[in-house]
Amino acid sequence: MRLYESYGKAVSKKWAVLIFLTTFLAFGLTLLEGRKFPDSVRLAYRPEAGTSNKYKMEVRASSKLIGMEEEIYPDVPQESTTFGKFTFSDKILSVTPEGKIQEELTYRDVELEMEVSGRRQNLPFANRLEGKSILMEIDKDGRVISTKGLDQFSEELKDLKIQDMYLQLRPIFPDRELKVGDSWDNRTESAIPIEGMVNRTKVEGKYTLSGFKERGNSLCAVIRVKLEIYTIGKTVEKERGVDIDIDMEGKGEGEILYAFKDSRLLSSRMVLDLTSRIRSSAYREVQEIEMKHRVEMVLEEGVIEE
């Protein structure tokens, strides 16, 4: 029984971290009177060297066991909620005449907790990101050219496809003028290790320029987002001879606010509905455990204080 209880907790922690990563691999239209908006726009990243932006992101992920009586798996939480709070900075180091951008992404403050039956516990995975920096080079459309600095991460994190996670914060823009109503597609794939598992995730996104909006003194493009997410998690190293495999799929919708003249991402709001199926050799009564998840993510620009 203790073996089942320990692996029940392991299952819960694994899909909690997986939800966080998948949503992390993963991010109102108001027309103001008297302001003339452009007929079309070529969206691109053209920041100035030396500028810095700070971002705050909050994630809330609720999970619920489906189709299982509590008596069958008393060690697997029937319902749980994962809370994430992240603060990170993005500093532009240089910009070449060809438009290649070198930037430094630094995680400043990270919290990740899981609540079950009214009790919260810290998930140490996210704490290992705190204080870590990554050097990245992207082109003007947002395609990642190279990354440096992953070797300073722990064994669990150093092989993360950070570039794929980062792309979800800023979409790849198409190499053409866009009018209101125009759409384009992005697709990213990543392989993420989590404690003896390799999780392969594919994110297919459709982005639509739905209009323009003014925030403060910035004229922004309002970009609607629709996502389809597919994840397959396979055990590559069994714990005490027990494997835990997780498959997940779902859809999401959201909105990105991008100040295209200043090359600043101001906000990203996303809601995801996911279904996961968990299989483990520790449970032999049924073939799999099914769970439903609702993930809400809000990313907002802040101010850097040096």
C-alpha positions in Angstrom: 0.0 0.0 0.0 2.9 2.4 0.8 4.3 1.7 -2.6 1.0 2.7 -4.3 0.8 5.8 -2.1 4.3 7.0 -3.0 3.6 6.5 -6.7 0.3 8.2 -6.4 2.1 11.3 -5.2 4.7 10.9 -7.9 2.0 10.7 -10.6 0.4 13.9 -9.2 3.7 15.8 -9.2 4.6 14.7 -12.7 1.4 15.8 -14.3 1.5 19.1 -12.3 5.0 19.9 -13.7 3.9 18.6 -17.1 0.9 20.9 -17.2 3.2 23.8 -16.3 5.7 23.0 -19.0 3.1 22.3 -21.6 1.3 25.6 -21.0 4.8 27.2 -20.7 5.9 25.5 -24.1 3.4 26.7 -25.1 0.8 32.0 -24.6 -10.8 43.2 -25.8 -10.4 44.7 -28.9 -10.9 48.5 -28.4 -10.8 51.0 -31.3 -10.4 54.6 -29.9 -12.3 57.4 -31.6 -10.1 60.0 -33.3 -7.1 57.7 -33.7 -6.2 56.6 -37.2 -5.1 53.0 -37.3 -2.9 51.7 -40.2 -4.5 49.8 -43.1 -1.8 47.2 -42.8 1.3 46.5 -40.8 4.5 44.4 -41.1 4.9 43.0 -37.6 8.5 42.4 -36.6 10.9 42.7 -33.6 13.0 45.8 -33.8 14.1 46.6 -30.2 16.9 49.0 -29.3 20.1 47.7 -27.8 20.3 48.3 -24.1 16.6 48.3 -23.4 15.1 46.0 -20.7 11.6 44.7 -20.0 10.4 42.9 -17.0 7.5 40.4 -17.1 5.2 38.9 -14.5 3.3 35.7 -15.3 0.7 33.9 -13.2 -0.6 30.4 -14.0 -3.5 28.6 -12.3 -4.1 25.0 -13.4 -7.0 22.9 -11.9 -7.2 19.2 -12.4 -10.0 16.7 -11.7 -10.1 12.9 -11.8 -12.7 11.6 -14.3 -14.6 8.3 -14.1 -12.8 6.9 -11.1 -14.3 6.3 -7.6 -12.2 7.6 -4.7 -12.1 4.1 -3.3 -10.2 2.7 -6.3 -7.3 5.1 -6.1 -7.3 6.8 -2.6 -3.7 7.9 -3.1 -4.4 9.8 -6.3 -5.9 13.3 -5.6 -9.5 13.6 -7.0 -9.0 17.3 -7.5 -5.9 19.6 -7.2 -4.8 23.0 -8.2 -1.3 24.2 -9.3 -0.3 27.8 -8.8 2.7 29.4 -10.5 4.2 32.9 -10.2 7.1 33.9 -12.3 9.1 37.2 -12.8 11.7 37.4 -15.5 13.6 40.1 -17.4 14.5 40.4 -21.0 17.5 42.6 -21.8 18.5 43.5 -25.4 22.3 43.2 -25.6 22.8 44.1 -29.3 21.0 44.4 -32.7 22.9 43.9 -35.9 22.1 45.9 -39.2 20.6 42.7 -40.5 18.1 42.6 -37.7 19.6 39.8 -35.6 18.9 40.4 -31.9 21.0 39.2 -29.0 19.1 39.2 -25.7 19.5 37.9 -22.1 16.5 36.2 -20.5 16.8 36.0 -16.7 14.4 34.3 -14.2 14.3 36.6 -11.2 11.6 35.1 -8.9 9.9 31.8 -9.3 7.2 30.1 -7.3 5.3 26.8 -8.1 2.9 25.2 -5.6 0.3 22.5 -5.7 -2.8 22.4 -3.5 -4.6 19.2 -2.6 -7.4 19.0 0.0 -6.7 22.6 1.1 -3.0 22.0 1.8 -0.2 23.5 -0.4 3.2 22.2 -1.0 6.1 23.7 -3.0 7.2 22.0 -6.2 11.0 22.4 -6.3 11.3 22.1 -10.1 10.6 25.8 -10.7 12.8 27.0 -7.8 15.8 25.8 -9.8 15.1 28.4 -12.5 15.6 31.3 -10.1 18.6 33.5 -10.9 19.4 31.6 -14.1 20.1 33.4 -17.4 20.0 32.4 -21.0 21.6 34.2 -23.9 19.5 34.0 -27.1 19.8 35.2 -30.6 16.6 35.7 -32.7 15.8 37.2 -36.1 13.4 40.1 -36.7 10.5 37.6 -37.2 11.1 35.9 -33.8 12.9 32.7 -35.0 15.5 31.5 -32.6 19.0 31.2 -34.2 21.0 30.1 -31.1 20.9 29.8 -27.3 23.7 29.8 -24.7 23.7 29.1 -21.0 21.8 25.9 -20.7 24.8 24.1 -19.2 24.3 25.9 -15.9 20.9 24.3 -15.3 20.4 21.2 -13.2 20.2 17.8 -14.7 16.4 18.0 -14.9 16.4 21.3 -16.7 19.6 21.7 -18.8 18.1 19.8 -21.8 14.9 21.8 -22.0 14.1 23.3 -25.4 14.0 26.8 -23.9 13.8 28.3 -27.3 10.5 26.5 -27.9 9.1 27.6 -24.6 10.1 31.2 -25.3 8.4 31.2 -28.7 5.1 30.8 -27.0 5.6 34.2 -25.3 6.2 35.9 -28.6 4.9 34.4 -31.8 6.9 34.1 -35.0 5.6 36.8 -37.4 5.1 36.1 -41.1 7.3 37.9 -43.6 4.5 40.0 -45.1 2.1 42.9 -44.5 -0.9 42.0 -42.5 -4.4 43.6 -42.6 -7.0 43.2 -39.9 -8.5 39.7 -40.2 -5.3 38.1 -41.7 -4.1 34.9 -40.1 -0.8 32.9 -40.0 0.3 29.6 -38.5 3.1 28.6 -36.1 4.2 25.1 -35.1 6.7 24.2 -32.4 8.0 20.9 -31.1 10.0 20.1 -28.0 11.4 17.2 -26.0 11.3 17.9 -22.2 12.8 15.5 -19.6 11.0 15.2 -16.2 12.4 12.8 -13.6 12.9 9.7 -15.7 10.4 10.7 -18.5 10.8 12.3 -21.9 7.8 14.4 -22.9 7.4 15.3 -26.5 5.1 18.2 -27.1 3.7 19.6 -30.3 2.0 23.0 -30.3 0.1 24.1 -33.4 -1.0 27.8 -33.2 -3.2 29.9 -35.4 -2.7 33.7 -35.0 -5.0 36.4 -36.3 -4.5 40.1 -36.4 -7.9 41.1 -35.0 -7.4 44.9 -34.8 -5.5 47.6 -33.0 -5.6 49.0 -29.5 -4.0 51.9 -27.7 -2.4 51.3 -24.2 -0.8 54.3 -22.7 1.3 56.0 -25.5 1.7 52.7 -27.4 -0.2 51.6 -30.5 -0.6 47.9 -30.3 -1.6 45.0 -32.5 -4.3 42.8 -31.0 -3.5 39.2 -31.9 -6.0 36.4 -31.3 -4.5 33.0 -30.7 -5.9 29.5 -31.1 -3.8 26.5 -30.0 -3.8 22.8 -30.3 -1.5 20.9 -28.0 -0.3 17.3 -28.1 2.0 15.7 -25.5 3.3 12.2 -25.2 5.3 11.4 -22.0 7.2 8.1 -21.9 9.2 6.6 -19.1 12.9 6.1 -20.0 14.1 5.2 -16.5 11.8 3.3 -14.2 11.6 4.3 -10.5 11.8 1.0 -8.4 10.8 -0.9 -11.5 7.6 1.1 -12.0 6.8 3.2 -15.1 4.5 6.2 -15.4 3.5 7.4 -18.8 1.3 10.5 -19.5 -0.4 11.5 -22.7 -2.1 14.9 -23.0 -4.0 16.9 -25.6 -6.3 19.9 -25.7 -7.1 23.3 -27.1 -6.6 26.8 -26.0 -7.6 30.4 -26.9 -6.1 33.7 -26.0 -5.0 37.2 -26.9 -1.6 38.9 -27.3 -1.1 42.7 -27.1 2.0 43.7 -29.0 3.3 47.3 -29.2 4.8 47.0 -32.7 6.4 50.4 -33.0 8.2 49.9 -29.7 8.8 46.1 -30.2 7.3 45.3 -26.8 5.1 42.4 -25.8 2.7 44.1 -23.3 0.4 41.2 -22.4 -0.6 37.7 -23.1 -3.8 35.9 -21.8 -4.5 32.3 -22.4 -7.0 29.7 -21.3 -6.4 26.0 -22.1 -8.7 22.9 -21.7 -6.7 19.7 -21.6 -7.3 16.0 -21.1 -4.5 13.7 -19.8 -4.3 10.0 -19.6 -1.9 8.4 -17.1 -0.8 4.8 -17.2 1.5 3.1 -14.6 2.5 -0.4 -13.8 1.8 0.4 -10.1 -1.9 0.3 -11.0 -3.2 -2.9 -12.4 -6.9 -2.6 -11.8 -7.6 -0.5 -14.9 -5.5 0.5 -17.9 -5.4 4.3 -17.4 -6.4 7.2 -15.3 -8.1 10.1 -17.1 -8.0 13.7 -15.9 -9.5 17.0 -17.1 -7.5 20.3 -16.7 -8.3 24.0 -17.0 -5.2 26.2 -17.3 -5.4 30.0 -17.0 -2.3 32.1 -17.8 -1.7 35.8 -17.6 1.5 37.5 -18.7 2.0 41.3 -18.1 4.8 43.6 -18.8 6.4 45.4 -15.8 9.2 47.9 -15.1 12.8 47.0 -14.6 14.3 48.5 -11.4 18.1 48.3 -11.6 
